[in-house]
Amino acid sequence: MTTGSLPAALAIVFASWTLYPGTVHAESAPEAPPAAQAVPPVPAGAPTVPGAPAVDNRADDDTFMLLREAARQNDAVRVNALASRLPPSYPLASYVDYYRLKTRMRDATADEIREVLRRHEGTAVAEQLRTEWLLDLGRRRDFAGFEREAGQLARGDNLQIRCYALLARASRGEQVGQEARALLVNPAGYGEACTALMAQLIQTGQFNEDDLVWQLRLAGEADATGPARRIALLLGASDTRAAQAVDVPAVAMARGIGNTRAERTIYLVAVGRMARTSLKLATVALDKNSPKLSSEERAIGWASIAHAASIALSPEAYNYWQRTNGARLTNEQLQWKTRIALRRGDWKLVRATIESMPSNLRAENVWVYWLARADRQEGRQAEATAALERVASQHHFYGQLALDDLGRQVVAPPPIMPLSTEELASVNANPSLQRALKFYALRLRAEGNREWNWALRGMSDRQLLAAGEIARRNDLLDRTVETSLRTRTELDYSQRFPAPHLDVLHPTAQGLGLDKAWVYGLIRQESRFISDARSGVGASGLMQVMPATGKWVAAKIGMDNFVHGMLNDLRTNITLGANYMNMVLENFDGDEILATAAYNAGPSRARAWRGLLDQPMEGAVFVESIPFSETRNYVRNVLANATNYAAVFENKPQSIRTRVRPVQPRERSAILP
């Protein structure tokens, strides 16, 4: 790309923003309020504390719900009319102000916005308003106003705001290239702000062609068509071909490799995308065009193919990785190269790949653990023990594996000192917590969670435990768990690992011969005990049973009257879910790893992953190389949960290795769909 072509390319990028917005991908999660049912019993002698706030006038609540919907539809006239009907004393009055302003954000003066922010300073809704205002200021390139208002949000978690903050600094001549490189790692979330930042950095010479080629590779890997288009334009290449490389790689490959570096990069993106569908076609295409590529470009092509082969758990993956020398690998590629080395038992490659990871990735517990295992294999016992100790101090899957490797076991901590009436009352008076309870009463879980999490900021362990208890008494066990997980020194396993509905679950599990610790471990991961939770794919209830699965299991166990609506009945949900767990466990010869994976991803996938084995594989290695990140994390969490529940139920030390046993290649004939 020549310097002379830059202004035209930048103009096209900005003009194309409205045509090709980026897509943000998010995993589905249960998002329904808990069913109205009895609050879990308060232990004998426990101090009392007010529960949810007194129910307000139902007409006011109805008006608020209509107001919220009018704001969502950007109907300013209706918002004002409805807002005027709510008294200043309404518990969610701050949101009334927010909805009034939200519908006229572009027309409101800075003083008007600041007045609302001042009125509600220090609240969750004020931060939400400030975030939306900053995004608007950034889009309008009012960087003076942006920097005056940004404060800590410029260093927060919002990627768009952080990009605007760097763009503001770059616009006045600051050198921000290195910070931008560290920030720009997730193309799916770039949007207008991060695209504009890249354009500015190219224009001022802080980014070069290497940076854009890297960003185009990341966009292709992330299936981010919009960002791929805009990055291609910055490179002076065809945005249409970039989109085809991501979405219809066969078409992009058929167009040929091209002459410029940008065109060759687009071709390599297409090869990587094609490899996800057909490794054979991708390898043939790369071999055919290798003479037209530099050695680095060939290595990049093989890295994309090796990555796809790794996700497919292809036997050729290990050999493909040997052809990637000279390629800069993405974080996902580095992790999959390590997983394939683990499956191959190549501990030297495990070590080398982990050590080549960026420091923030290398510091994650999973890679600290596996590097410690590589140390042990190579006789570096002191280094291995030190690393395992760091991981073992935590209470997750790899912490439990590290404990086992150190010769210790999982033990439930002793009960905490009981919470006093004063501790409970003090936390219960927190205004954000009260707003959260009000939102939950209105069945607005997302808003409730935002306020709840805001209330927890800066709380001590004792305050967090009090908040967890208040959540429990309001039948919000998901909040109990999430709140208690934040404590650092005082660990209350009755909060972290609650066991509600034991009167229903225990006889069901006992009748099937199921380990109730495993069942509770799965429920805790599936729904966090939200009894009428709904997932984005249609699963329902405590055990997140899919309608088709519920119908199939009901037929198998003779539940003749089953209809889909029964999945929200607690007893029916537990009956069907527990029976299905038992079926997958039997189908996989009692292997909890495979059965847990099957419950999440489906039995056919778990069978396929097992079918690729020609000899037993260490259970932890099998888990680490599950192709789906959601299922991989799910299996880790369920088995760690189950180990903790067993420590609580049995009141004795537990080893996660009793669940994470070697996975055997054999299987019985399939009985599951």
N, C-alpha and C positions, 0 to 999 in steps of 0.2 A: 504494500500500500504506500503510495507516495504522499508526501505532505500536502501537495496541491489538491489531492482528492478529498482531503479531510473535511473541510467545511460542508461540502455537499453531502458527504456520508453522514455527518452529524445531523444535518437538517432532515435527512430521510429517517434517521433513527427516531428523532423527536416526533416527526409527523406520523410515524407508524405506531407510536405508543398506544393511541386510542384504538388502533385496528387489531393489535396483537398483545393484549394484556397478558401478564404472566399468570400462571396457575399455581396456587398454593395447595399442596397436598397435605392432608391430615388423616391420621388413623381414626377409624370410627371408635366411639366410646359410648358407654351407656349414658343416656341423658334424659332420664325421667325421674320425677320426684318419688320419694318413698310412698308406699301405700299407707292410707290412714289405718293404723292399727295400734294396738296397745303398746305403750312405752315399755322397754325392758324393765323388769322389776328393780327397784332400788335396794341395795344390800341393807340388811338389818342394821340399824344404828347409824346409817350414813346421814350426813347433814343434808338438810333440804335446801333447795335453790329454786328460784323462779324458773319456769320453763319458757315456752314461747311467749311473746308478748300477748297481752289481752287482745282478743279479736276486735278489730276496728269495725266501724260501721260498714256493713257489706256493700252498701251503695257506693261508698268512697273507694272500696277495693275494685268494684266493677268499673268505676270511672277511671281509676288508675290504669287498669288493664286496657281500656279503650284508648286512653292517652298514649300508652306505650305503643300500641298498634298504629295509631295515627302518626306518631313520630317515625316509626319504621317505614311508613308510606310517604314520609316527608310532606304531610298535609299540615302546613303551618296554621291555617285558619281553624281547622278542627282541633289541633293541639292547644291553641290559645283558648278556645271555647271550653274544652274539657279541663284544662289546667285551672281556669278561673272557678271551677266548681269544687276544687279540693281545698280544704282549710290549711293554713300555715302549719297547724299542729299535726298534719298527716305524717305518719312515721317515715315515709319515703319522700318527704318534701324536697330534699336535695335533688332527687331524680325528676321531680316536676320542673324545677328550674333548668335542669340539664336538657330535658325534652323540648322545653320552650326554645332554648337557644340552638339546639342541634338542627332544627328545621330551617334556621336562618343564619347558619354559620358564615356563609359567604358574604352576607350583607351586614352582619353585626359589626359594630366598631370594636376596636381593641379595648376601649374602656369598658364597654358592656361585658365583654368576655372576662376581663380582669375582675370586674365586680362580682360576677358569679363565682369565679375562682376564689376570690377573697372570702366570700360568704361561706364557702364550703372547703376552705383550705385544710389540707391534711386528711381528706377523705378519698375513698376509692373513686367516687364519681368525679371529683375534681381532677384526679390524675387522668381519668378517661377523657374528660373534656380537654385537658391540656394536650393530651396525645393527639386528639383529632384536630385541634387548632394548629399544632406544630406541623402535622402532615399538610394541612391546607396552606400554611405559610411557606412550607418547602415547595409545594407545587407552584406557588405564585412567585417563588424565588425572592421572597421577602426575608433575606437572611439576617438582616439587622433585627427584625422582630423575632425571627426564629431563635437566634442566639440569646436574645434578651430573656426569652421565656423557657428555653430548653432545660437548663439546670442539669440535674442528675439523669433526666430522661435521655440526654445525648449519649450517655454511657450505659443505658439500660438494655433490655432484651429486644426492643422493637427494631428490627433490621432496617425498616424504612427510615426511621428517625435517625439512626446512627449513620446511614448513608447521607442523609441531608446534612447532618452535622459535619461530616467530612467534606461534603460538597461546599458548604459555607466557608470552611477554612481554605479549601483549595481555590475558591473563587477570589480570595484576597491574597493569593500567592503563597500560601503555606505548603510545605512539602508533606503530603499525607499518603504517598504511594504505598509505603510499607504497611501502614495501618489498614489501608484499603485491601491490600493483598491478604492480610490476616482475616479480614472481615468477610470478604466475598468468597464464600465457600458453598453457598446454597442457592443456586440459580433460581430454583422454583419460587423463592420468596423475594426476588430482587425488585420487581415492580418498576415504577418510573424513577424512583429515587436512586436506586443503585445503578440503573442504566445511565442516568444523567451523570452520576459520579464517574463512571468509566469513561464516558464521552469527554468530560472535563479533564480527566487525567491524561487521556490520549492527546488532547489538544495542547496541554501544557508540557507534554513530554515526560510526565511521571509514570505513565503506562506505555508499554511498547507492544509490538506485534506478538512477542512471546506471551505477554499477559493475556491478550485477547484470544490467542490460540488455546491457552490453558482454560480460559473461561468457556470457550466453545466446547471443549472436551467435557467440562463439568456439566454444561447444559445438556449435552447429548446423553451422558451417563444418567442424569436425573430425569430424563424424559421431559425436559422443560422446553417446549416448542417456542413459546413467545420469547424468552431470553435468547434462545439460539438464533432466532430471526434478527433480533436487535444487535447481537454481538457480531453476526455475519455482516450486517450493514456497516458497523464500525470498522470491520476489516476490509471494507470495499468489495465484499462478495455478495452473491445473490441470497437474499433472505428466503426466497422461495425454495431454493435448493437446500438451504439449511433446514427449513421446516420438513422437506421431504426426507432428508437424512434421518430425522428423528422419528417421523410418523410413518413413512413408507420407504424404508431404506432400499428396497429392491429397485424402486424407480430411480433413486439418487445414484445407486451404484451403476445402473444401466446407462446413465448419462456420461459415465467415464470419470477419470481421475482428475482432470483439469491440469492447468499449468502453474497456477500460483500456489503459494503456501496455504492461503486461506481455502482455496478449492480442494487441495489435497487433505486438509484437515476435515472439511465437510465430508469428503469421501471416507475418511477413517472413522468419523462419527457413524456414517451409514454402515460400515463394516461391523462396528461394535454393536449397533442396534440389530443388524441382521443376525449376528451371532446368538442373540437371545432366542431367535426362532429356529435358525438352522446353522449349526456350527460348520457343517460341511460346505454350504454355499459361501459362508464368510471366509473360511480358510482358503478355498479355491480362488476367490476373488483377490484376497491379499497376496497369495503366491503369484498369481498372474501379473499383478501390477507392482510387485516388489522392485523390479528394475527401475521404475519411475519414481521411487521413493528414496529419501535419504535413509541412512542407517538408523537415525533417531526415529524417523517416521515409521519405519518398519517395526521397530521395537514398540512404539505406541500402538500400532495396529495389533501386534501380538498380545499386548497387555489387555486390550479390549476383548480379544477372543479368549484369552486365559480367564479373564474376569467372568465372562458369560459361561465358559466351561466349568468354572468353579461353582457358580450358582446352580448349575445343572448336576453338580457332583460327578462330572465326566471323568473317566479314568485318564483322559488325555490332558486334563488341566495341569498336572504337575509338569509335564513336558512343555506345554505352551509357556508356562512361567519361565522356563529356562531360556526362552527366546526373547525375553523382555529387557535384557541388559542394555542400558543406555536410555531407557524410558523413565521419565518422571512419572511416578505412580500416584494416583489419587488416593485419598484416605480409604475409600471403599476397596480399591484394588489392593492396597497394602494389607488390609484386614483379611481379604479373601486369599491372598497369597499365603498369609500366615496360617489360615485354616486348612488350606490344602497341604501345607507342610506338616501340620499336626496330624492330619489323616495319613500322611505318608510316613510319619515317624521320623522326619528329617529335622532333628532338634537344632542343628547348626543353622539351617535355613530359618527356622522359627526365630532363633536369636537374631540373626542378621536382619530379618524383615522388621521385627519389633523395634530394633535399635534404629532403623531408618525411618520410623514413624515420626511425625512432628511431636514436639514435647507434650502438647496437651493431649494428644491421642495416646501416646505411650504411657501417660500417667493414669489412664483409666484402669480401674481395678482388674478388668478382664485381662489386659495385656501385662500388667504388673504380675498377675498370677502366672500367666503362661511363660513369661520371661524367667520367673523364679523356677518353674519346672525345667526350663532349658538349662538354667544354672545347675540344678541338681543332676541332670543327665550328664553334664560336662564336669562334674566334680567340684563345683564352686559352692560348697555347702554353706559357708558363712553368708555369702551374698544371697543365696536362696532363702535361708532362714530369716534374714532381715526383711526381705521382701514379703515373705509369707506372713510374718508377724504384722506388717502394716495392713495387709488385706484381711487378716483374721480378726482384727479389731472391729470389723463391720459385720452386719447381720444378714448379708445377702448370699446368693448362690456361691460366688467365689470366695466369700469370707468363710463359709461353711466348709468348702473344699480345702481351703488353706488350714483351717483348724484341724481337719482330719490328717492332712499331710504333716502337721506338727505333732501328731499323736494326741490331740485333744478332741473333745466332743462339744456339741451344742448343749448348753444348759440354760434353762429359763431363769432369769434373774429373780431375786427374792421380791416379794410384794413391796410396793412403795409405802411410805408413811401416808396414812389416810389424809385426804383433803379436808380442810376445815370449812366450816360454814362461811367464814370471812373470805377465804381464798375463792370459793365458788361465787359468792355474791359479788366480789370485786370484778372478776372476769365477766360475769354475766351482765354487768352494767356497761360493758364496752359498747359504744354506740354502733360501731360497724358490725359487731356480732348480733346486736338486736336487729339491725337492718337485714342481715343475712337470714335470721330466723323468720322475719316477715316475708322475705322473698320466697323462702321454702314453703311457708304457709300458702303463698299464692301460686305454688307449683312452678316457680321460675328458678330452676336449679342453677343455670349458668350465672345469673346475677347474684344468687345466693352464695355460690362458691367464690365469686370475685370479692364480695364483701367479707366473707368468712376468712379468706386468705389474707385480706388486708388487715383484718383484726389481729391476726397472729404475728404480724411483724414486730420484732423486738421483744416478744414475750419470753420470759424465763421458762425453764423446764416446768416449774410448779404451775405457772400460769397456763402453759400448754396442756398440762394434764387436767387442769380445771376446765379448760375449754373442751377438751376431749370428753370429759364427763358430762358437761352440759349438752354436747352433741348426742351422747348416748341416751340421755334422758328425754331428748326430743326425737328419738328414733331416727337419728342421722348417723348410722354406724360408719358410713363411708367417710364422713367428716371426723368421726372419732379416730379411725385408723390413720387417716392422712395427717391429722393434727398430732397424734401421739408419735408418729414417725419422725417428727421434728425435734424431739427431745434429744439431748446429747449425753447426759449422765444418768438421769433418772428414767429407767426404762420400765414401762408398765405393760407387761404382756397381756393383761386382761383387756387393755385398750388396743394394743397393736394386733392382737390375734383373738378377737371376740368369737364366741361360739353361740350365736343366737339359734333359736328354733331347735335346740337339742332334743326336745321331746318328740319332734317329728323326724329329725335326721338320724338320731342314734338307732332307733329300732329299724329304720329303713336300711341303714348301712349294715347293721348287725345281721339282719335277715339275709342280706346278699353276701355276707362275708367280706365286706369292703372295709378298708382302713378309714375310719372317720377323719383321721388327721389329713389324709390325702383329699378326701371330699371337701373338708373345710378349706384346705389349701387352694383347691380349685375355685371354690365359690368366692373366696377372698380376692382372687385374681380376676374372676369373670365379672362380678357385679359389685364388689365391695359391700355386699349385703343390702343393696337397693332391691327391694323385693319385686318391684314392677319395672325394673330397668329395661330399656330398649336399646339395642345396638343399631348401628347404621345399616346392617345387613339383615335385620329382622329378627335377631335372637331375642328371647324374652325371659324375664324373671331372674331369680337368684342364680340359677345355673345356666342362664343364657342358652336356652334350648331353641334350636331353629324349628319352625313349624313343620317342615318335612320330616325332620328327625323325630320330633314329638309324635307325629302320626305313625311313623314306622315303629317306634318303640312301643307305643300304645297297642298297636296290633300284635306285636310280639308277646306282650305280657297279658293280653286279653282285656285291655281297657276298651270295651266296645263303645262306650258313650263319648269318646274323646272328640272335642272340637278345639280349634286353635285358641279360642279365648280362654280355655282352661289352663294354658301355660302360665297365666298370671296368678292362678291359685297356688298358694305356697306349697300345700301338700302335694298337689299334682306335679308342680315343677320339680320338687325334690324327688318324687317317685320316678318320674321320667328321666331326670338327669342322672340320678344314682344308678338306675338300671342301665342307662347307656354307658356310664363309666364302667360298670361291671362287664358289659358286653365287649367294649374295646379292650379292657384289661385281659379278659379271657382270650380274645382274638390274637393278642400279642404276647401270649404265654406269660402273663403276669409281669411284664416289663412296664414299669411306671413311666419311663421316658417315652417309649413309643405310644403308650396309651394316652398320655397327656398330650403329646403332639397330635395324635389322631383326634382327640376331642376338640382341638383348636383348628387344625388344618384339614381334617377329614381322614378317615382310615386309608383311603386309596393313596394319598400322598405319603403317609407314614409307611405304608407297605412298600411304596416305590423307593423311599430313602433306605429302608432296611434291605431291600432287594439288591442294592448296589454293593452290599458287603460280600466279600468272599472269605472273610475270617472275622472273629470277634473284634469289636472296637471298644476302646475305653469309653465308658458312658459320657464322661465330661467332654471328650473330643467329639463324640457324636452330637451332643447337644450344641456345642460351639459351632458346628458346621451345618446345622439345620438351615436350609436355603432361605426361608422366610424370616426376616428380622422380627416380625410380630410373633411368630411361633417360637422362635429361638428365645426371645425374652419371656414369653409366656411359660415355656417349659422350665426355664431357670427359676422363675418366680414361684410357680406352683410347687415345685419340689423343695425349694427353700422354705416356703410357707408350711408345707406338710411336715418338714423336719422340726420346725419351731412348734407347730401344734402338737406333735408327738411329745416334745419335751414338756409341754404344759400338761397334756392329758395324762401322760404316764409318770410325770414328776421324776424323771431320771434322764441322764445324759443320752444324747442321740448322735448318730453318725449319718451324714447325708449319703455316704457311700452305700448304705443299705438300700437306697433308692436309685442311686446313680451307679448301677452295676454295668459290666460290659454288655454291649448290645450284640446279640447273637444273629448270624445271618439267616438261620433257618426260620420258618414260620409254618403255622398250620394253615389249612385251607381257609380262605376268607369266608366269613359269614356276615360281614357288614357291607353296606353299600359304599 
